[in-house]
Amino acid sequence: MSRTVEVAPARLERWVEGFAARHDGATRADVPGSFVLTGGDGSTATGEPFDHARIGVVLVRRGGHAVGRDEGGDLVAHTCGTAYVQGRTKKGGWSQQRYARRRGNQADGVIDKVSELALRHLEPGSVDALVLGGDRRMAEQVLDDDRLAHLRDLPRRTLWDLPDPRFAVLEEAARRARAIRITLEDASDRG
């Protein structure tokens, strides 16, 4: 069974040394966009850097949203906010349908708000890559806005495991965006 870890670029050399020490040495093979370490015991570590100078971050959930632009590890532009989107109701009938419509309208309002923020902070040419996080469906709906077409084909990293976006979550997302994702596979798992 494989597992994935995130390693800050500044810690990569030390992490590789530790991998080699734990797995009876290691050889490195560089392939376009990634690298593969193979330990003496047959274990592998496949690293995927996300090395971009300017990264746009769009985080959206029903309870909050955050949009930012990270340049070289610093958030140079950002906006965070909260929104109320009513939860589900268990009662049936007209009330349930009315609440479902209200919930849909409230969620649409959040998506519209995040689209406007993305237009303000992530204008064409201002970012080289994009990070999406939070609720997958809502984040993808933000990119459905034709005014954000310039963001759709950028290199992308996703962070669906984030909690409701706040400033601290936005900072964490920007930090994780720059981390090298390493997928580890032990020799015992491969045999």
MARBA-3410 file (N, C-alpha, C, O; in Angstrom, 1 decimal):
191
0.8,-1.2,0.0,0.0,0.0,0.0,0.9,1.2,0.0,1.8,1.3,0.8 ~ 0.6,2.2,-0.9,1.4,3.4,-0.9,0.8,4.5,0.0,-0.4,4.4,0.3 ~ 1.7,5.4,0.3,1.2,6.6,1.1,1.9,7.8,0.6,3.0,7.7,0.0 ~ 1.4,8.9,0.8,1.9,10.2,0.3,2.3,11.1,1.4,1.5,11.2,2.4 ~ 3.5,11.7,1.3,3.9,12.7,2.3,4.2,14.0,1.5,4.5,14.0,0.3
4.1,15.1,2.2,4.5,16.4,1.6,5.7,16.9,2.3,5.8,17.0,3.6 ~ 6.7,17.3,1.5,8.0,17.7,2.1,8.3,19.1,1.5,8.2,19.4,0.3 ~ 8.6,20.0,2.4,9.0,21.4,2.0,10.3,21.3,1.2,11.2,20.5,1.5 ~ 10.4,22.1,0.1,11.6,22.1,-0.7,12.9,22.3,0.0,13.9,21.6,-0.3 ~ 12.9,23.1,1.1,14.1,23.3,1.9,14.5,22.1,2.6,15.7,21.9,3.0
13.6,21.2,2.9,13.9,19.9,3.6,14.1,18.7,2.8,14.4,17.6,3.3 ~ 14.0,18.9,1.4,14.1,17.7,0.6,15.4,17.0,0.7,15.4,15.7,0.8 ~ 16.5,17.7,0.7,17.8,17.0,0.7,18.0,16.1,2.0,18.4,15.0,1.9 ~ 17.6,16.7,3.1,17.6,15.9,4.3,16.7,14.7,4.3,17.0,13.7,4.8 ~ 15.5,14.9,3.7,14.5,13.8,3.6,15.1,12.7,2.7,14.9,11.5,3.1
15.7,13.0,1.6,16.3,12.0,0.8,17.4,11.3,1.5,17.5,10.0,1.4 ~ 18.2,12.0,2.3,19.3,11.3,3.1,18.6,10.3,4.1,19.1,9.2,4.3 ~ 17.5,10.7,4.7,16.8,9.8,5.6,16.2,8.6,4.9,16.3,7.5,5.4 ~ 15.7,8.8,3.7,15.1,7.7,2.9,16.3,6.7,2.6,16.1,5.5,2.8 ~ 17.4,7.2,2.2,18.5,6.3,1.9,19.0,5.6,3.1,19.3,4.4,3.0
19.0,6.2,4.2,19.5,5.6,5.5,18.5,4.5,5.9,18.9,3.4,6.4 ~ 17.2,4.7,5.7,16.2,3.7,6.1,16.0,2.6,5.1,15.5,1.5,5.5 ~ 16.5,2.7,3.9,16.2,1.7,2.8,17.5,1.2,2.2,17.5,0.9,1.0 ~ 18.6,1.1,2.9,19.8,0.5,2.4,20.3,1.2,1.2,20.6,0.6,0.2 ~ 20.4,2.6,1.3,20.9,3.4,0.2,19.8,3.7,-0.8,18.7,3.2,-0.6
20.1,4.6,-1.8,19.1,5.0,-2.7,19.7,5.5,-4.0,20.8,6.1,-3.9 ~ 19.1,5.2,-5.1,19.5,5.8,-6.4,18.4,6.7,-6.9,17.2,6.4,-6.6 ~ 18.8,7.8,-7.6,17.8,8.8,-8.0,17.7,8.8,-9.5,18.8,8.8,-10.2 ~ 16.5,8.8,-10.1,16.3,8.9,-11.5,15.4,10.1,-11.7,14.3,10.1,-11.1 ~ 15.8,11.1,-12.5,15.0,12.2,-12.8,14.2,12.0,-14.1,14.8,11.6,-15.1
12.9,12.2,-14.0,12.0,12.1,-15.2,11.3,13.5,-15.3,11.2,14.2,-14.3 ~ 10.9,13.8,-16.5,10.2,15.1,-16.6,9.1,15.4,-15.6,8.1,14.6,-15.5 ~ 9.3,16.4,-14.8,8.2,16.8,-13.8,8.3,16.0,-12.5,7.5,16.3,-11.6 ~ 9.2,15.0,-12.3,9.3,14.3,-11.1,10.6,13.6,-11.0,11.5,13.7,-11.8 ~ 10.8,12.9,-9.9,12.0,12.1,-9.7,11.5,10.8,-8.9,10.5,10.7,-8.3
12.4,9.8,-9.1,12.1,8.5,-8.4,13.3,8.1,-7.7,14.4,8.0,-8.3 ~ 13.2,7.8,-6.4,14.2,7.2,-5.6,13.9,5.8,-5.4,12.8,5.4,-5.1 ~ 15.0,4.9,-5.6,14.8,3.5,-5.4,15.8,3.1,-4.4,17.0,3.2,-4.5 ~ 15.2,2.6,-3.3,16.1,2.1,-2.2,16.7,0.8,-2.5,16.3,0.1,-3.3 ~ 17.8,0.5,-1.7,18.5,-0.8,-1.9,17.6,-2.0,-1.6,17.9,-3.1,-2.1
16.6,-1.7,-0.8,15.6,-2.8,-0.4,14.5,-2.9,-1.4,13.6,-3.8,-1.2 ~ 14.5,-2.1,-2.5,13.4,-2.2,-3.5,12.3,-1.2,-3.2,11.4,-1.0,-4.1 ~ 12.3,-0.5,-2.1,11.3,0.6,-1.9,11.5,1.7,-2.8,12.6,2.0,-3.2 ~ 10.4,2.4,-3.2,10.5,3.6,-4.0,9.8,4.8,-3.4,8.9,4.7,-2.6 ~ 10.3,5.9,-3.9,9.7,7.2,-3.5,9.7,8.1,-4.7,10.7,8.4,-5.3
8.4,8.4,-5.2,8.3,9.2,-6.4,7.9,10.6,-6.0,6.8,10.8,-5.3 ~ 8.7,11.6,-6.3,8.4,13.0,-5.9,7.9,13.8,-7.0,8.4,13.7,-8.2 ~ 6.9,14.6,-6.7,6.3,15.5,-7.7,6.4,17.0,-7.2,5.6,17.4,-6.4 ~ 7.4,17.7,-7.6,7.5,19.1,-7.2,6.4,19.9,-7.9,5.8,19.5,-8.9 ~ 6.0,21.0,-7.3,5.1,22.0,-7.8,5.8,23.3,-7.8,5.4,24.2,-7.0
6.8,23.5,-8.6,7.7,24.6,-8.5,7.3,25.7,-9.5,7.7,25.7,-10.7 ~ 6.5,26.6,-9.0,6.0,27.8,-9.8,6.2,29.0,-9.0,6.0,29.1,-7.8 ~ 6.6,30.1,-9.6,6.9,31.3,-9.0,5.6,32.0,-8.4,5.7,32.6,-7.3 ~ 4.6,32.0,-9.2,3.3,32.7,-8.8,2.2,31.7,-8.8,1.8,31.1,-9.9 ~ 1.6,31.4,-7.6,0.5,30.4,-7.5,-0.8,31.1,-7.1,-0.8,31.8,-6.1
-1.8,30.9,-7.8,-3.2,31.3,-7.4,-3.8,30.2,-6.5,-3.7,29.0,-6.8 ~ -4.5,30.6,-5.4,-5.1,29.7,-4.5,-6.6,30.1,-4.4,-7.0,31.2,-4.1 ~ -7.5,29.1,-4.7,-8.9,29.3,-4.6,-9.5,28.2,-3.7,-9.4,27.0,-4.0 ~ -10.0,28.6,-2.5,-10.5,27.7,-1.6,-12.0,28.0,-1.4,-12.3,29.2,-1.1 ~ -12.9,27.1,-1.4,-14.3,27.4,-1.2,-15.0,26.2,-0.6,-14.8,25.0,-1.0
-15.8,26.5,0.4,-16.7,25.5,1.1,-17.9,26.3,1.4,-18.0,27.5,1.2 ~ -18.9,25.6,1.8,-20.2,26.2,2.1,-20.1,27.2,3.3,-20.8,28.2,3.3 ~ -19.1,27.0,4.2,-19.0,27.9,5.3,-18.0,29.0,5.2,-17.9,29.9,6.0 ~ -17.2,29.0,4.1,-16.2,30.1,3.9,-15.5,30.0,2.6,-15.7,29.0,1.8 ~ -14.7,31.0,2.3,-14.0,31.0,1.0,-12.7,31.8,1.3,-12.6,32.7,2.1
-11.7,31.6,0.4,-10.5,32.3,0.4,-9.9,32.3,-1.0,-9.8,31.2,-1.6 ~ -9.4,33.4,-1.4,-8.7,33.5,-2.7,-7.4,34.3,-2.4,-7.4,35.3,-1.8 ~ -6.3,33.8,-3.0,-5.0,34.5,-2.8,-4.1,34.2,-3.9,-4.2,33.3,-4.7 ~ -3.0,35.1,-3.9,-1.9,34.9,-4.9,-0.6,34.9,-4.1,-0.3,35.8,-3.3 ~ 0.1,33.8,-4.3,1.3,33.6,-3.6,2.5,33.8,-4.6,2.5,33.2,-5.7
3.4,34.7,-4.2,4.6,34.9,-5.1,5.8,34.6,-4.3,6.2,35.3,-3.4 ~ 6.5,33.5,-4.7,7.7,33.2,-4.0,7.6,32.8,-2.6,8.6,33.0,-1.8 ~ 6.5,32.3,-2.2,6.3,31.9,-0.8,5.6,33.0,0.1,5.4,32.8,1.3 ~ 5.2,34.1,-0.5,4.5,35.2,0.2,3.2,35.4,-0.4,3.0,35.6,-1.6 ~ 2.1,35.5,0.5,0.8,35.9,0.0,0.8,37.4,-0.2,0.8,38.2,0.7
0.7,37.8,-1.5,0.8,39.2,-1.8,-0.6,39.8,-2.0,-0.7,41.0,-1.9 ~ -1.6,39.0,-2.2,-3.0,39.4,-2.3,-3.9,38.3,-1.8,-3.7,37.2,-2.2 ~ -4.9,38.7,-1.0,-5.8,37.7,-0.5,-7.0,38.3,0.0,-7.0,39.4,0.5 ~ -8.1,37.5,0.0,-9.3,37.9,0.7,-10.0,36.6,1.2,-10.0,35.6,0.5 ~ -10.4,36.6,2.4,-11.1,35.5,3.1,-12.5,36.0,3.5,-12.7,37.2,3.8
-13.4,35.1,3.6,-14.7,35.5,4.1,-15.5,34.2,4.5,-15.2,33.1,4.2 ~ -16.6,34.5,5.1,-17.5,33.4,5.5,-18.9,33.7,4.9,-19.2,34.8,4.4 ~ -19.6,32.6,4.8,-21.0,32.7,4.2,-21.9,31.7,4.9,-21.4,30.7,5.4 ~ -23.1,32.0,5.0,-24.1,31.0,5.6,-24.8,30.3,4.4,-25.4,30.9,3.6 ~ -24.7,29.0,4.4,-25.4,28.2,3.5,-26.2,27.2,4.4,-25.6,26.4,5.1
-27.5,27.3,4.4,-28.3,26.4,5.2,-28.1,25.0,5.0,-27.8,24.5,3.9 ~ -28.1,24.2,6.1,-27.9,22.8,6.1,-29.2,22.1,5.6,-30.2,22.7,5.4 ~ -29.1,20.8,5.5,-30.2,20.0,5.0,-31.2,19.8,6.1,-30.9,19.9,7.3 ~ -32.5,19.6,5.7,-33.6,19.4,6.6,-34.1,18.0,6.4,-34.1,17.5,5.3 ~ -34.6,17.4,7.4,-35.1,16.0,7.3,-36.6,16.0,7.0,-37.2,14.9,6.7
-37.3,17.1,7.2,-38.7,17.1,7.0,-39.0,17.1,5.5,-38.2,17.6,4.7 ~ -40.1,16.5,5.2,-40.5,16.4,3.8,-41.4,17.5,3.3,-41.7,18.4,4.1 ~ -41.9,17.3,2.1,-42.9,18.2,1.7,-42.4,19.5,1.1,-41.2,19.6,0.7 ~ -43.3,20.5,1.1,-42.9,21.8,0.5,-41.8,22.5,1.2,-40.9,23.1,0.6 ~ -41.7,22.4,2.5,-40.6,23.0,3.3,-39.3,22.5,2.8,-38.3,23.3,2.6
-39.2,21.2,2.6,-37.9,20.6,2.2,-37.5,21.2,0.8,-36.3,21.5,0.6 ~ -38.5,21.3,-0.1,-38.2,21.8,-1.4,-37.8,23.3,-1.3,-36.9,23.8,-2.0 ~ -38.5,24.0,-0.5,-38.2,25.5,-0.3,-36.8,25.6,0.3,-36.0,26.5,-0.2 ~ -36.4,24.8,1.3,-35.1,24.9,1.9,-34.0,24.5,0.9,-32.9,25.0,0.8 ~ -34.3,23.5,0.0,-33.3,23.0,-1.0,-33.1,24.2,-2.0,-31.9,24.4,-2.4
-34.1,24.9,-2.4,-34.0,26.0,-3.3,-33.1,27.1,-2.6,-32.2,27.7,-3.2 ~ -33.4,27.4,-1.3,-32.7,28.4,-0.6,-31.2,28.0,-0.5,-30.3,28.9,-0.7 ~ -31.0,26.8,-0.2,-29.6,26.3,0.0,-28.9,26.4,-1.4,-27.7,26.9,-1.4 ~ -29.5,26.1,-2.5,-28.9,26.2,-3.8,-28.6,27.7,-4.1,-27.5,28.0,-4.7 ~ -29.5,28.6,-3.8,-29.3,30.0,-4.0,-28.2,30.5,-3.2,-27.3,31.3,-3.7
-28.1,30.1,-1.9,-27.0,30.5,-1.1,-25.7,30.0,-1.6,-24.7,30.8,-1.6 ~ -25.6,28.8,-2.0,-24.4,28.2,-2.5,-24.0,28.9,-3.8,-22.8,29.2,-4.0 ~ -24.9,29.2,-4.7,-24.6,30.0,-5.9,-24.1,31.3,-5.6,-23.2,31.8,-6.3 ~ -24.6,32.0,-4.5,-24.1,33.3,-4.1,-22.6,33.2,-3.6,-21.8,34.1,-3.9 ~ -22.2,32.1,-3.0,-20.8,31.9,-2.5,-20.0,31.7,-3.8,-18.9,32.3,-3.9
-20.4,30.9,-4.7,-19.6,30.7,-6.0,-19.4,32.0,-6.7,-18.3,32.3,-7.2 ~ -20.5,32.8,-6.8,-20.4,34.1,-7.5,-19.4,35.0,-6.8,-18.6,35.7,-7.4 ~ -19.4,35.0,-5.5,-18.5,35.8,-4.7,-17.1,35.4,-4.9,-16.2,36.3,-5.1 ~ -16.8,34.1,-4.9,-15.4,33.6,-5.1,-15.0,33.9,-6.5,-13.8,34.2,-6.7 ~ -15.9,33.8,-7.5,-15.5,34.1,-8.9,-15.1,35.6,-9.0,-14.1,35.9,-9.6
-15.8,36.5,-8.3,-15.4,37.9,-8.3,-14.1,38.1,-7.7,-13.2,38.9,-8.2 ~ -13.8,37.4,-6.6,-12.5,37.5,-5.9,-11.4,37.0,-6.8,-10.3,37.6,-6.8 ~ -11.6,35.9,-7.5,-10.6,35.3,-8.4,-10.3,36.3,-9.5,-9.2,36.4,-9.9 ~ -11.4,37.0,-10.0,-11.1,38.0,-11.1,-10.2,39.1,-10.6,-9.4,39.6,-11.3 ~ -10.4,39.5,-9.3,-9.7,40.6,-8.7,-8.2,40.2,-8.4,-7.3,41.0,-8.8
-8.0,39.1,-7.8,-6.7,38.7,-7.4,-5.9,37.9,-8.4,-4.7,37.8,-8.3 ~ -6.6,37.2,-9.3,-5.9,36.3,-10.2,-6.1,36.6,-11.7,-6.6,35.8,-12.5 ~ -5.9,37.9,-12.0,-6.1,38.4,-13.3,-5.2,37.7,-14.3,-4.2,37.1,-13.9 ~ -5.5,37.7,-15.6,-4.7,37.0,-16.6,-3.2,37.4,-16.6,-2.9,38.6,-16.5 ~ -2.4,36.4,-16.6,-0.9,36.6,-16.6,-0.3,36.8,-15.2,0.9,37.0,-15.1
-1.2,36.9,-14.1,-0.6,37.1,-12.8,-0.2,35.9,-12.1,0.5,36.0,-11.1 ~ -0.6,34.7,-12.5,-0.2,33.4,-11.9,0.2,32.4,-12.9,-0.2,32.4,-14.1 ~ 1.1,31.5,-12.5,1.7,30.4,-13.3,1.0,29.1,-13.0,1.2,28.2,-13.8 ~ 0.4,29.0,-11.9,-0.2,27.7,-11.5,-1.4,28.0,-10.6,-1.6,29.1,-10.1 ~ -2.2,27.0,-10.3,-3.4,27.1,-9.5,-3.6,26.0,-8.5,-3.3,24.9,-8.8
-4.0,26.4,-7.3,-4.4,25.4,-6.3,-5.9,25.6,-6.0,-6.3,26.7,-5.7 ~ -6.6,24.4,-6.1,-8.0,24.4,-5.7,-8.1,23.6,-4.4,-7.5,22.6,-4.3 ~ -9.0,24.1,-3.5,-9.2,23.3,-2.3,-10.6,23.5,-1.7,-11.3,24.4,-2.2 ~ -10.9,22.7,-0.8,-12.2,22.8,-0.1,-13.2,21.8,-0.7,-12.9,20.6,-0.8 ~ -14.3,22.3,-1.2,-15.4,21.4,-1.8,-15.1,21.3,-3.3,-15.1,22.3,-4.0
-14.9,20.1,-3.8,-14.5,19.9,-5.2,-15.5,20.5,-6.1,-15.2,21.2,-7.1 ~ -16.8,20.2,-5.9,-17.8,20.6,-6.8,-17.9,22.1,-6.9,-18.1,22.7,-8.0 ~ -17.9,22.8,-5.7,-18.0,24.2,-5.7,-16.8,24.9,-6.3,-16.9,25.9,-7.1 ~ -15.6,24.4,-6.1,-14.4,24.9,-6.6,-14.4,24.8,-8.2,-14.0,25.7,-8.9 ~ -14.9,23.7,-8.7,-14.9,23.5,-10.1,-16.0,24.4,-10.7,-15.8,24.9,-11.9
-17.1,24.7,-10.0,-18.1,25.6,-10.5,-17.5,27.0,-10.6,-17.9,27.8,-11.5 ~ -16.6,27.4,-9.7,-16.0,28.7,-9.8,-15.3,28.8,-11.1,-15.4,29.8,-11.8 ~ -14.5,27.8,-11.5,-13.8,27.8,-12.8,-14.7,27.7,-14.0,-14.2,28.0,-15.1 ~ -16.0,27.4,-13.8,-16.9,27.4,-15.0,-17.2,28.8,-15.5,-17.7,28.9,-16.6 ~ -16.9,29.8,-14.6,-17.1,31.2,-15.0,-16.2,31.5,-16.2,-15.0,31.3,-16.1
-16.8,31.9,-17.3,-16.1,32.2,-18.6,-15.0,33.2,-18.4,-14.0,33.2,-19.1 ~ -15.2,34.1,-17.4,-14.2,35.2,-17.2,-13.0,34.6,-16.6,-11.9,35.3,-16.5 ~ -13.0,33.4,-16.1,-11.8,32.8,-15.4,-11.2,31.7,-16.3,-10.5,30.8,-15.9 ~ -11.5,31.7,-17.6,-11.0,30.7,-18.6,-9.5,30.7,-18.5,-8.9,29.6,-18.8 ~ -8.8,31.8,-18.2,-7.3,31.8,-18.2,-6.7,30.9,-17.1,-5.5,30.6,-17.1
-7.6,30.5,-16.1,-7.1,29.7,-15.0,-7.2,28.2,-15.3,-6.6,27.4,-14.7 ~ -8.1,27.9,-16.2,-8.5,26.4,-16.4,-7.3,25.6,-16.9,-7.2,24.4,-16.4 ~ -6.4,26.0,-17.7,-5.4,25.2,-18.3,-4.0,25.3,-17.5,-3.0,24.8,-18.0 ~ -4.0,26.1,-16.4,-2.8,26.2,-15.7,-2.4,24.9,-15.0,-3.3,24.1,-14.7 ~ -1.1,24.6,-14.7,-0.8,23.5,-13.9,-1.6,23.6,-12.5,-1.7,24.6,-12.0
-2.1,22.4,-12.1,-3.0,22.5,-10.9,-2.6,21.5,-9.9,-2.2,20.4,-10.1 ~ -2.8,21.9,-8.6,-2.7,21.0,-7.5,-4.0,21.2,-6.7,-4.6,22.3,-6.6 ~ -4.5,20.0,-6.2,-5.8,20.1,-5.4,-5.5,19.7,-4.0,-4.7,18.8,-3.6 ~ -6.3,20.4,-3.1,-6.2,20.1,-1.6,-7.7,20.0,-1.1,-8.2,20.9,-0.5 ~ -8.3,18.9,-1.4,-9.7,18.7,-1.0,-9.9,18.5,0.5,-11.0,18.5,1.0
-8.8,18.2,1.2,-8.9,17.8,2.6,-8.9,19.0,3.6,-8.8,18.9,4.8 ~ -9.0,20.3,3.1,-8.9,21.4,3.9,-10.2,21.7,4.6,-11.3,21.5,4.1 ~ -10.1,22.3,5.8,-11.3,22.7,6.5,-11.9,24.0,5.9,-11.4,24.5,4.9 ~ -12.9,24.6,6.6,-13.5,25.8,6.1,-12.4,26.9,6.0,-11.6,27.1,6.9 ~ -12.3,27.5,4.8,-11.2,28.5,4.6,-11.2,29.7,5.5,-12.3,30.4,5.6
-10.1,29.9,6.1,-9.9,31.2,6.9,-8.5,31.6,6.5,-7.8,30.9,5.7 ~ -8.0,32.7,7.0,-6.6,33.1,6.6,-5.6,32.1,7.0,-4.7,31.8,6.1 ~ -5.6,31.4,8.1,-4.6,30.4,8.5,-4.7,29.2,7.5,-3.7,28.6,7.2 ~ -5.9,28.9,7.1,-6.1,27.8,6.1,-5.5,28.2,4.8,-4.9,27.4,4.1 ~ -5.7,29.4,4.4,-5.1,29.9,3.1,-3.6,29.9,3.2,-3.0,29.5,2.2
-3.0,30.3,4.3,-1.6,30.2,4.5,-1.1,28.8,4.4,-0.1,28.5,3.7 ~ -1.8,27.9,5.0,-1.4,26.5,5.0,-1.5,25.9,3.6,-0.7,25.1,3.1 ~ -2.6,26.3,2.8,-2.7,25.9,1.4,-1.6,26.4,0.6,-1.1,25.6,-0.3 ~ -1.2,27.6,0.8,-0.1,28.2,0.0,1.2,27.4,0.3,2.0,27.1,-0.6 ~ 1.4,27.1,1.6,2.6,26.3,2.0,2.6,24.9,1.4,3.6,24.5,0.8
1.5,24.3,1.5,1.3,22.9,0.9,1.4,22.9,-0.6,1.9,21.9,-1.2 ~ 1.0,24.0,-1.2,1.1,24.1,-2.7,2.6,23.9,-3.2,2.8,23.3,-4.2 ~ 3.5,24.5,-2.4,4.9,24.5,-2.8,5.6,23.2,-2.3,6.8,23.0,-2.7 ~ 5.0,22.4,-1.5,5.6,21.2,-1.0,5.8,20.2,-2.1,5.0,20.2,-3.1 ~ 6.7,19.3,-2.0,7.0,18.2,-2.9,6.2,17.0,-2.4,6.4,16.6,-1.3
5.2,16.5,-3.2,4.4,15.4,-2.9,5.2,14.1,-3.2,5.6,13.9,-4.4 ~ 5.5,13.3,-2.2,6.3,12.1,-2.4,5.4,10.9,-2.1,4.9,10.8,-1.0 ~ 5.3,10.0,-3.1,4.5,8.8,-2.9,5.5,7.7,-2.6,6.4,7.4,-3.4 ~ 5.3,7.1,-1.4,6.2,6.0,-1.0,5.5,4.7,-1.2,4.3,4.5,-0.9 ~ 6.3,3.7,-1.6,5.9,2.3,-1.8,6.9,1.4,-1.3,8.1,1.4,-1.8
6.6,0.7,-0.2,7.6,-0.2,0.4,7.8,-1.4,-0.5,6.8,-1.8,-1.2 ~ 9.0,-2.0,-0.4,9.3,-3.2,-1.2,8.3,-4.3,-0.9,7.9,-5.1,-1.8 ~ 7.9,-4.5,0.4,7.0,-5.6,0.8,5.6,-5.4,0.2,4.9,-6.4,0.0 ~ 5.2,-4.1,-0.1,3.9,-3.9,-0.7,3.9,-4.2,-2.2,2.9,-4.5,-2.8 ~ 5.1,-4.3,-2.8,5.2,-4.5,-4.3,5.3,-5.9,-4.6,5.1,-6.4,-5.7
5.7,-6.7,-3.6,6.0,-8.2,-3.9,4.8,-9.0,-3.6,4.9,-10.2,-3.8
END
